[in-house]
Amino acid sequence: MNTMSLGQFLFSFEGRIGRAAFWLKFILPYTVITTVLFFIGGILSMPTAGDPGYGATAEMGTGQLVMTVVFIAYSLAALWCSLAVYAKRWHDRGKSGWWTLIALVPIIGGFWLLIECGFLKGTDGPNRFGADPVPMGGGTAPMPAE
């Protein structure tokens, strides 16, 4: 049973992670952070009477510009982290990380990705991608350190 740092968890394409780490250390924080950013972005993007173009569609306000830059940076970081985490979940299932591309198949691809990576158990014991992230006897694997 190997523990990995948060950096390895989010940025490395090597190793395996279990379902608990996938949901609790990736999906949950990603959902919360994205929701908060969209909420803040919505507030900062509201035009005020002092903004140029108020009442018209002419110019982007300062809040919109700042949030656009933040969303672009966040989206690029989230894309890399998503690819790395999904690759490790596929590895736990005994498959190549390239299976993440199944999400590009219209309609069925996203469901396949969700079911395989989010709900199906990984292979028992070590496989070609590393040691089993879930200890024998059940329980949950240790979460990556922060």
Rosetta blueprint (number, residue, H / E / L):
1 M L
2 N L
3 T L
4 M L
5 S E
6 L H
7 G H
8 Q H
9 F H
10 L H
11 F H
12 S L
13 F L
14 E L
15 G L
16 R L
17 I L
18 G L
19 R H
20 A H
21 A H
22 F H
23 W H
24 L H
25 K H
26 F H
27 I H
28 L H
29 P H
30 Y H
31 T H
32 V H
33 I H
34 T H
35 T H
36 V H
37 L H
38 F H
39 F H
40 I H
41 G H
42 G H
43 I H
44 L H
45 S L
46 M L
47 P L
48 T L
49 A L
50 G L
51 D L
52 P L
53 G L
54 Y L
55 G L
56 A L
57 T L
58 A L
59 E L
60 M L
61 G L
62 T H
63 G H
64 Q H
65 L H
66 V H
67 M H
68 T H
69 V H
70 V H
71 F H
72 I H
73 A H
74 Y H
75 S H
76 L H
77 A H
78 A H
79 L H
80 W H
81 C H
82 S H
83 L H
84 A H
85 V H
86 Y H
87 A H
88 K H
89 R H
90 W H
91 H H
92 D H
93 R L
94 G L
95 K L
96 S L
97 G H
98 W H
99 W H
100 T H
101 L H
102 I H
103 A H
104 L H
105 V L
106 P L
107 I L
108 I H
109 G H
110 G H
111 F H
112 W H
113 L H
114 L H
115 I H
116 E H
117 C H
118 G H
119 F H
120 L L
121 K L
122 G L
123 T L
124 D L
125 G L
126 P L
127 N E
128 R L
129 F L
130 G E
131 A L
132 D L
133 P L
134 V L
135 P L
136 M L
137 G L
138 G L
139 G L
140 T L
141 A L
142 P L
143 M L
144 P L
145 A E
146 E L
